[in-house]
Amino acid sequence: MTFEQVKHRVRLSGQPPVVVVGGRDANFGLRVSLRICPVTANQVLRFGVFWVLLLAMLPRAVAQNVPKITADTLDRLQGLDRSLAVVKGELTNLKPDSPVDSLQQRWALARNLANQGHVSQAAILLQDLIDSEDFQREPQYDEAVFQLALCFERSKRYEGARTRLKGLIDKGSSQASAALVRLVEITLTTDDRPGLKDLIRRNADPASQDQAMRYVIGKVHYKLGDSVAAERWLTSVSTSSSYYYGAQYYLGVIATAAGDYGKARVAFEAAANAPVSDQLPFFDRRDMGLIRDNALLALGRLHFDLGDDVAAVGYYQRISEKSAVSDAAYYELATIYSETGQLKKAIAAIDMLTVTTQDSRAVAEAEILRGDILAKLGRYEDAVSAYQRTIDRLTLVYNDLQQFARSETKVVAYLQWLVTGIGEGDDNLRRISNTADVFLANVPGAHGVFRLFSQLGEQRRELTDAFALAETLYATLELPLRLDLFPSFVPNWAELGAVDASLLASYVGLLDAEAVHAANVGTGSSRDELLQAVTNRRNSYKQFLEGVPQTSDDFLARRNAAEKKLTDLRTQFYENTQSFNSESISVATSNRPTRQLPSEQNPDRMMILTSVQAGGAALVENADGLLRDALWRACREESRLLDRLRLESGADYRGVVESYLTTRDMVAERLALVDSLRGAIVNQIGKRTAELRSTLRQEMEVIRTALAQIEQQGAIAGQFASKEGVDTFRYAVANVESLLLAADLGLVDIVWQQKQERADKVRSLAEIRAEKLRGIDQSLKILSMEKFDLVGDENGSSDRGPATVVPLPPEPAGTEHPDADSN
């Protein structure tokens, strides 16, 4: 039975194809449906007996003339049959992935996403795990709740984080101490002083040896103004605890306030040694970085106040440009350089600040300082340019903020836009320029009312991104082969690929051997047609060898390499997205709206990457299938021509190639079995992928509902927050006015300095002129005296009597005497 006949029978009847080998029923078939026929030990035994009988029944003369390639192929088929039997048995007994295994895999993925800082994606997976009754019985349940609270905190969804953290503390969970630390941080962020006092009352146990507890209680005491109690708790934190560095930082702050600078310096030095390792989870690494950089900033200020400028500069320079306190560090470093006369270094520090910061207010302050330094250098034109740039930029901000400070209607529209990013009516009612928006977000004390709406907006954007990601994943789930989602099928798929490649290699070898005999028999067009078919088949086989793994190890190695590339691509995309967002925020002069969604900023990049990382492996396997199908078509065409040539030739030729035909049919039957087993795997994956799509649709509906609730909350809250919003805009306007005044004063100082310099120059020129006039007058007097002496000599010496005065000729009438200045 040829391969085409076997495949045709399977396709039409849906019955297990009975593979006939040497006239015997091997019972080695299966349905194309998901039910796979079991393989028993007796069937495997019958296979072994069959091969013995087959070789025994061959006539001795024929056996002696069997080509070596045919005998080698028969030997190879025995090993391949055993592999196929194993795969078939495993697929028959394969159980669906257990709920526990699936949950553990999702938990590992969620934790990995959270540790890398992908808050939105991690929160979706964690919430789904927590809602699962099966996972609620797992030992990792409390840790998953804590991670979800951490994701909520980082995305500024404080109420959701607070609820889950309190639940962990109340039940006495193993995560209770860590939950208390995060709860205190949230309470401090939201400025909830009554909440802090309640935390102290409920958790301040002096006998507790929990280091996190001691640290957080000491921190709360400090925030409440009780430095004595704070110092007592913070000092008790062990040096081996990760909370030691934070405790030392607050001890340094307390010592500085008390005037004990030596003690403060020791504490800050200890805090500045906080380890910031890439091995730490994302959030722990960021917290350690903040402790270290704040300690370095404090050491710089402390040494500057103590007069040690060199040491202060060294501490400032240790702060990374990516730090959250880099703006303050660069500004203070520029101030030190300016006050110590290192004006060029001061300008370089200001340049670094303006390049790295996204805070338009910090840029304005830096430009004013630049103007002051340039004025000291006498570069008045450059100083005027710096002041004027600041005035021009702040004037736009002032005009933007002023119109909102005068209208509650515009404030309500703006607050609503913070939540949704969209709205009805005139865009100018709700949108402000990038510069004004960033300035407003960074004005000290101007956060108040915007905190709630910014949080709602962040939640909406995260949910919108999650929905876009879910849509893309839903599309990629429609790919025909998603082995990456079901790892239990990968080994069998790899083994089938290796068996398939070996069978095709045997089939190709048989075709090559038979083609040698056919070349001596065929003539004319039939021979040319056969030669063309051989050429096509060999080209296809070359491409197959180059593109498709030939062993299961090669297949698995390629999958691992592809997954690593996708991981690298995902990391690169995340970094590029962060850079893209930073660049979009730093645009300071445009009037287009800010707070755009990432999907709006670069939808093509988001869609392409998500598709690749979700379904790239499936595309690779599909490419394998195309190469394999092309090769098999070429083999079938060559087989057809060889079969036709055999029928057209004499008995001698048919006797020579008969063994090739029989062996080719046997190989084709195994290839049909490989196709059937692969089809079973594809059907299983398709069924399970459909279940995933159904789950994903449900999650998308949940996201839609949450988005609707957020927009409704924003609309309601906006009506009650308009008064406080107006006050906040007015506060921001006053802050802009103070900066504008500083820039104006800088310009006035330059004008006054230039006026003073011109006055000094005029005064100096007047003095020089007077000195010259005095010199001229003295010279005239000397000349006059010399003239009188000369006249006396001409009229006789003085001892001969008085000299005769020669009268001058009379002056004409109307002649004016020149004054001294004219002379």
PyMOL commands that set and color helices and strands:
alter all, ss='L'
color gray80, all
select helices_A, chain A and resi 3-13+41-57+60-65+68-93+99-115+119-131+135-137+141-154+158-170+176-189+193-203+211-223+227-235+244-258+261-271+282-305+309-317+326-339+343-356+360-376+380-405+408-420+427-429+434-442+448-476+483-485+487-519+524-547+552-586+598-601+603-648+651-720+722-794+798-800
alter helices_A, ss='H'
color red, helices_A
select strands_A, chain A and resi 20-21+24-25
alter strands_A, ss='S'
color yellow, strands_A
deselect
rebuild
show_as cartoon
